[in-house]
Amino acid sequence: MVSNRGQSKNVCVIGAGPSGLEAARELRKEGHTVVVLEQNHDIGGQWLYEPNVESEDPLGKNKFLNVHSGVYDSLRVAFPREIMGYTDFPFLVKEGRDMRRYPGHKEVWLYLNDFCEWFGLRELIRFNTRVEYVGMLDFDEFGKDLKWVVKSKEKTTEKVVEEVFDAVVVANGHYSQPRLPSIKGMDAWKGKQMHSHIYRVPEPFRNEVVVIVGRAQSAQDIAMEVVEVAKEVYT
């Protein structure tokens, strides 16, 4: 990241989730100029809960999803808060908030917001900005430091901006694009199909017969919720 001469670099960080925020803080601490590009309206990445999923493809097959987060309404963390925070900014219990050792998703987002505000990171972030392209800039001179071209689009105006950076940190996460199983007859079946990425609450499954494919944590959580309203549930 830093050249042998120790010069300050112009760095682009893609994503303002937990990793992107920490990368931005550390880079600025080392004297680099940092720009964070975030496609959503706020920080948090997967922890930025989005209840409105009606406009999204139920199986998440679109190349660019409107819904980035796969967090459902009742989700709680699977690990105690003591091991979830940054080492120098612990995930402490705060009066008037979710004080459980395994809090809900909103408390994680509030913690990330506290981190962002404490270190003044919002001034580095361009919200509602989707990165469309990252590529190496061509150089004719051998031995010259590499540079990177980043093209981004502002969601509301659709204005495309092309910039050159000394380095790029990709922190866009890997949970925003659903992974679908290959099941014979899946494409031909006309019943309702939904990936857990789009699931939020059990009510849409009231009085229905539901099959849940998978046995990981999200599948178990969803099964325990849906069984309260569905006619039958199979896992």
N, C-alpha and C positions, 0 to 999 in steps of 0.2 A: 504493500500500500504506500509506504513512504520511501522515497528514493534515498540513495546513499548520501545525498547532500542534505537530507532532512528538511526539504522544502515543504511548505504547506501545499496541500492538494485540493482540487475542486472535486468534491465527491457527491455522487447521486445515490441516495438510498431509496429503494423501491419498496414501499409498504411501511405503514405506521402502526404495526402491531407490536407485540412484546419484543421481538428480535430487532425490528427496524428502529424502534425508539432507543433501545440500548446501543445499537450501532451508531446512531446519530449522536448520542451523548458522548460516547467514547471518542469518536472521530473529532468532534468539536473540542473536547478536552485536550486532544493532542495538537490542536492548532489548525485543523483543516476547516475549509469552508464546506458546509453541508447543505444540501437541498433534499428534502424528503418528498417523494411523490406518492400520494395516497388516493386511491380511486373512490373511497367512500367519503361521507361528509364529516367523519370524526375519526378519532384514533381508536385502536383496540383490535383491529383485524378480526379474527374469529370471535373475539369476546364482545364485539359490537352487535348486540342482538337486533335482528330485523324480523318483526312479527308479520309483516305484509309479504306474503309469498305467492299470492294468487296469480301474479303476472308471470311467474317463472314456470318453465317446463317442469312437470312433475318428476321427471327422471334426470333433470339437469343435463340434458344433451346439448344445449346451446354452447357454442364456442366461448362466448362471453356471458357469464351469468349476471343477472341483476342482483341476485342475492348471494353475497360473498360468504356470510356466516352460516354454519350448520348448527348453531346453538338452538336448542328447543327451550320452551318456556320454563320447564321444571328442572333444567339441568343444574346439577351441583358438581363441584370439582371432585375428582377421584383421589386426590392427594391432600394431606393436611396443609394448611396455609403456611406452616413454618418452613416448608421446603419449596414453596412456589415463588417466593419473592426474589428480587435481586439481592445479592449478598450484602450490598451497602445501603439497601433501602427495603427493609423487611416488611412483609405483608402483615401488618399489625392489626389487632382488633380495634375498631373505632366505635365509640359510643353513638347510638342512634342508627347504626348500620347493621348489616348481617354479621353477627358476632360468632357464628358457628365456626367450628374448626374446619369443617368442610362446607364452605359457603356456596351460595348460588352464583350463577354467571354474572349477575349485575355487580356483585361485590368485587369480582375480579376486574371488571371494566372500571369501576370506581378507583380501584388501586392503581391501575395503569394510568388513569387520568391524574391521580395524585402525583405519580412519578413524572408525568409529562409537565405538570404545572410547577412542581418543585424545581425542576432543572431547566425550566423555560424553553421547552422543545417546540411548542406550538408555532413559534415564530419561524421555525425552519420548514414547516410543512405546507405544501400546496394540496388542499383537499379537492375532492371531485375531479381528480386528474388521473387518467388511465394511461399507463405506458403502453405504447403500440409497437415500439421497436427499440432494440439495443444492438449495436454492432460496432466492430472495431473500425476506427478511422484509418484510412490508408495513409502510409507515410513513404515518402521517397528517400528520406535520409536514414541510413542504417544507424542503429544504436540510439535513436531518439526515443524518449519515453512514449509508451503507447497511450493513446487517448480513445475515448469511447463516445459514439454518437447515440443520443437518447431522444426518441421522438415520443411526445406525449400529447394527449387530447383532453382539453377541458370539457367536462360533460355537458354543462349547460349551454355554452356558446359553440361547442364543437371546434374551437380554435386549436389548430395543431402547432405545436412548438418543437423546434429542433435545437438541441443544445449539445455542447461538447464538454465532456468531463474527463478528469484524469483517471478516475476509477468509479466503478459501480458496485454497490452492495445490493444483491437481490434478496429481499426479505418478504416476499409475497406469500409465503406459507405454502403448504401442500395439502390442505384439507378443504379447499374451496371448490375443487372439481370432483364431482361424484365418481366413484369407481363402480361400474356396473358388471354383474356377473354375466357369463354367456350361458343362457339357458334355452334349450331347444323349445321353440314355440312362443317365446317371450314377445317377439315383435308382432306375432299374429293374434295374440290374445287381446280381446276387446275390453276386458275389465279394467278397473282402476288400478294403476301402478304408480308408486311413488318411492323415490329414494329418501332415505332418512335425512339427507341434507335439507330437504324441503319440509320435513315434519316440524310442527310447532306445538300443537295441542291435540288431545285425543278426540275431541268432539266430532270432527268430520267422519269418524268411523263408527258412530253410534248405530247400533242394530245391524251392523254389517259382519260378514264372515271375513276374517283377516288372516293372511298368511305372512309371517315375518321371516325373511330369508337372512340368516346370519345369527351368530350367538355371541357377538362381542358386547361391549358395555352399552352402546347406544341401543342395540337390539333388545337387550334385557330391560333397559329403562322404558323403552317404548312399549314393549309387551306388557309390562306391569301397569302402564297407564291405560293402554287401549282395552285391556281385559275388563276394565271397570265400565265400559260403555258399549263394547262390541257384542254381537250375538255369539260369536265363537272366535277364538284366536288359536292359531297353530304356529308353532315355532320349530 
